[in-house]
Amino acid sequence: MYRDGVRVREVAITDKVDCVHEKSEFVWIGIADPTAAELRTLQQTYALHPLAVEDAFKAHQLPKVDVYGDQLFVVARTAYLEGDTIAYGETAVFVGHSHIISVRHGSMRAHTGLRTDLEATPTLLAHGVDYILHAILDFISDGYLPMVETIELEVLEMERRAIDNFLGRAEISRIFALRRELMRFQRILVPMGEVASKFVRLELPCIDKESRPYFNDVHDHVRRVQMIVDDLREVLTSVFEFSTLLEQQRTGGITRQLAAWAAILAVPTAIAGIYGMNFENMPELKTQFGYFVVLGVIASACSGLFLWFRHTKWL
C-alpha cells in the first residue's frame, strides 16, 4: 500500500484495503504465474471482471486494452532472447481507481527493480495508478530494444560475411529463421503500439489527462523498435538477394574462364586431329619445317586467343 508516493505497509491478496485519499493512496499487487485460486481471491477482493480474470489466467492474448465499468484490463507482451529465438511472456494488469494488480507469466524480468526505482521517486509515485501502469508498460517496451540490438549486430555481421564469402546452408537457414522470428515479433509490436496510442487518444477510466505524455513516450519507444525491426527484415532480404546475385556473378565468372580455356585448347586439339588422320595424300607431311610451322601456328593462335580473353576480362 502506498500513500503520497511512500510505501505504507505490505498487504496480502486477501486484504481489502480502503483507500480514503484520492489518487495518491493505492494498492499495488504484483503476482507471478498465479494459480486459479489466487486469481479467484483477487477477483473477489477487488471485484475484477470474470472475463478479464480468465484472460489473465490463460495468458495467450495479444496486447489489448479492455474497459470493464470503472476498471481497466491491460495485456502486454514481454519478449527476450532465449538462445537463437525470441521467447515471449505476458503481463496482465488490472487497474482500478485505488488498486493496480500486475500478473506476470513467463517474463524473465521481475518488477522488483521497477518497484524499487519508483519508490526512490515518491513525487512521481504519488501520481497514482496511471503512472504505475505507464511505468510497467515502459519497463516492458524498454526490454525490447536490447534484444533487437543484439539481433541487429548478428544481421550486420551476416551482411559483412555475405560480401566476402559465399553464404553456407547454415547461414541461409539462419536468415530465414531470423525473418520468421522478426515477423512473429512484429505481430506483437503492432498491437503494443495500439495499446499505448489508446492511452494517448482515448478517454479511459483511471487515466488522467496529465499522464498522457508518459504513455506517448511508451508509444514512441514501441515505434522506434518497430522501425528497427522493419529495417532488419529489409536488410535480411537484401543480404539473401545480394548473396544470390554475388554467387551468380562468381559462377558466371568461373563459367567464362572455363569457356575461354576450352576455346584456347580447341586450337591444338583441332590441328592435332587433322594431322592425326591416316591419309596418304597430305603433301605438307613431306615439308622439311612443317612440324615447326604447325607448332608456331598453334602457339600464335593460342596466344592470340589468350590475349583477347584477357582483354575482355574472361581470364
Long-range contacts (C-beta under 8 A, 24 or more apart in sequence): 1-25, 1-26, 1-27, 2-26, 2-27, 2-28, 2-125, 2-126, 4-122, 4-126, 5-121, 5-122, 5-123, 5-124, 5-125, 5-126, 6-119, 6-122, 6-125, 7-119, 13-38, 13-41, 13-42, 13-45, 14-41, 14-45, 15-45, 16-45, 16-46, 17-98, 17-99, 19-98, 19-99, 23-97, 23-127, 23-128, 23-129, 23-208, 24-126, 24-127, 24-128, 25-98, 26-97, 26-98, 26-99, 26-100, 26-128, 26-129, 26-132, 27-98, 27-99, 27-100, 28-99, 28-100, 28-101, 28-102, 28-115, 28-129, 28-132, 29-99, 29-100, 29-101, 29-102, 30-101, 30-102, 30-104, 30-111, 30-115, 31-101, 31-102, 31-103, 31-104, 32-103, 32-104, 32-105, 32-107, 32-110, 33-104, 33-105, 33-106, 34-103, 39-103, 42-94, 42-101, 46-94, 46-96, 46-99, 46-101, 47-71, 48-94, 48-101, 49-73, 52-92, 52-94, 55-92, 56-92, 56-94, 56-103, 59-90, 59-92, 59-105, 59-106, 60-90, 61-90, 61-92, 62-187, 62-188, 62-191, 63-188, 63-191, 63-192, 63-194, 63-195, 64-191, 64-195, 65-195, 65-198, 65-199, 65-204, 67-204, 67-205, 69-205, 70-96, 70-97, 70-205, 70-206, 71-95, 71-96, 71-205, 71-206, 72-96, 72-133, 72-204, 72-205, 72-206, 72-207, 74-133, 74-137, 74-195, 75-195, 76-136, 76-137, 76-140, 76-192, 76-195, 77-140, 77-188, 77-192, 78-104, 78-106, 78-107, 78-108, 78-109, 78-140, 78-143, 79-143, 79-144, 79-147, 79-185, 79-188, 80-107, 80-108, 80-109, 80-143, 80-147, 81-147, 81-150, 81-151, 84-174, 84-177, 85-177, 85-181, 86-147, 86-181, 86-184, 86-185, 88-188, 91-136, 91-140, 93-133, 93-136, 95-129, 95-130, 95-133, 95-206, 96-129, 96-206, 97-129, 97-205, 97-206, 98-129, 99-129, 100-129, 100-132, 100-133, 102-136, 109-139, 109-143, 111-136, 111-139, 114-139, 127-210, 127-211, 128-208, 129-206, 130-206, 130-207, 130-208, 130-211, 131-211, 131-214, 133-206, 133-207, 134-199, 134-211, 134-214, 134-215, 134-217, 134-218, 137-195, 137-196, 137-215, 137-218, 138-214, 138-217, 138-218, 138-221, 141-192, 141-196, 141-218, 141-221, 141-222, 141-225, 142-221, 144-189, 144-221, 144-222, 144-225, 145-221, 145-224, 145-225, 145-228, 148-225, 148-228, 148-229, 148-232, 149-228, 151-178, 151-181, 151-182, 151-232, 152-228, 152-232, 154-178, 155-232, 155-235, 155-236, 155-239, 156-235, 158-236, 158-239, 159-235, 159-238, 159-239, 162-239, 162-242, 162-243, 162-246, 163-242, 163-246, 166-243, 166-246, 166-247, 166-250, 167-239, 167-240, 167-243, 172-240, 172-243, 175-236, 175-239, 175-240, 178-232, 178-236, 179-233, 179-236, 179-237, 182-229, 182-232, 182-233, 182-236, 183-233, 185-229, 186-226, 186-229, 186-230, 186-233, 189-222, 189-225, 189-226, 189-229, 190-226, 192-222, 193-219, 193-222, 193-223, 193-226, 196-222, 256-314, 257-314, 257-315, 259-314, 260-305, 260-309, 260-314, 260-315, 261-315, 263-305, 263-309, 264-302, 264-305, 264-306, 264-309, 267-298, 267-301, 267-302, 267-305, 268-298, 268-302, 271-297, 271-298
